[in-house]
Amino acid sequence: MKALDGISRNKAKAILTSGGVTVNRKIMRQHDLPLQPGDRVEISKQKPSHLLESKFVKVIYEDAYIIVIEKSIGILSMASSHHAFSVKTILDDYFRKRHLKCTAHVVHRLDRDTSGLLVYAKTMEAEQILEHNWQDIVTDRRYLAVVSGELEQESGTVKSWLKDNKAFFTYSSSTDNGGKFAVTHFRKLKSDSHHTLVELKLETGRKNQIRVHMQDLNHPVCGDVKYGNGDNPIGRLALHAFRLNFYHPITREHLSFETPWPKSFAAVFK
């Protein structure tokens, strides 16, 4: 890696996170990406002119067909109004400034107050493949949550049917209530007498699934104003989508993405 001779570790990290590294002509921000013989790596020491500058959205990966981003709290994945502020409008503006003839197609969502990884399609073909084959294409989706109280079980699975009422409140039932069947796997990472840090793996992706299932366990997600108990140690919904693994809709390459845990989550246990 002679291109990086004389560059500090922090500078190298800045080049990577700013989109200055491409692998096989794809912007890559993963610091631990395994390279294969024949891979073409290009490094620019200058700040890319097309860099997306937003406190709400960070680009993790991008190619001609898809874009993977990390969303902050406080912004919708897609707004109901065409011009309302959302991740989609930010990405559409980002594409427009680069003179790209594409838009961000939403294929899955995170709640406004949930942070973490999302993939958007850039072409209609990629969108259709992702939408119609989501369960087969996505191999792993995991979340991190701080929940209220000390979780007794080290791990387990919650299964129930979820259905919204007229007030858009999601109810959970152990028997078929006409809603959608949902499965959430959980694993305790650390805890004290007041809170538990939990890793959650989705087998299904229903609306409000994690928040309702943790309520079912009597350990609601901290900061959840809808399904919680008022416990809010960090001033936000303590839910973060930290892992997203899937097969590329066009190339079929298996892609794996992971983001650092929010520092505020760990601070709860200090």
Steps between C-alpha positions, in 0.01 A plus 500: 500500500763752388225752432464541877871539583548787744130530581393472863246247618246778567553649154459157338178449695375843389568415134308174540198647677477796260461274198854536372550125453342292225523124454425388145363851436255480792523747790596301808509622861545167682836495676512119522389404147681179392666547160526233234779446245434726203298761695571854379544747787517873426581760765451875473674719756269789411153544643252371240292778345192276511518439875161494669510745789207439732471452874210263434645268233840335457577304182651158579502339154391598151503357150291546186204304641479551877613729779542399866480776759503549876202706617506713812203546731243770426441439131256283305621239250237633261249777562132480411521831315716510187695807611514429875844459656617137509794274420354456153494875429859533623614217272305630202670838544837324535444316171380816327811698599714223346292512181384141546177402329359298789291533814504322835246217500388397851501122558488493882478755779609599847284701738577872528668453838691182413854539367700261286548334163267524202536396136332695219475393137621740231326326208153359445649157428685491832190625683277229355747223581549622858128551564384166361786288637579679828472193724735300278745782426553626857706253703543690827344809659599581857421777740642621829267626770515619857190370675348586835577269792728200535412231245495161672553279193839487328332443164167403352240550230174696495226389259163668458250647257514880465204711395428874501182648641326808358730723705806336333604334826652157439358220713667164559314170534628148572218369279409601146315833523493559127828686513846412373713230664824640645813333640777676694809330646679674787828460688608680817839672468530676836275621778472659839206523737341779294569428131604232251693529175341260251589377152191428291480299178197530277355192336214714370485876450164625624406854595608580859599134543794541738332769708182296546683173566719657769182638656367141494801400712424784745834657407407779256761687300621805691377831365200343326219752548241270339574155643733587788466566872655846523856373557724721284863509622656638178232735370417299186348174386777254587473292181768475229514282186869407507525210254361444150611207284345421162558375148546777245181510291691518169844342549389249769816582695453453875543834676549549873474833681539588866509831686650581840264493795383843617729614780201616702376139525819381672504809723181378670701222667794705627 
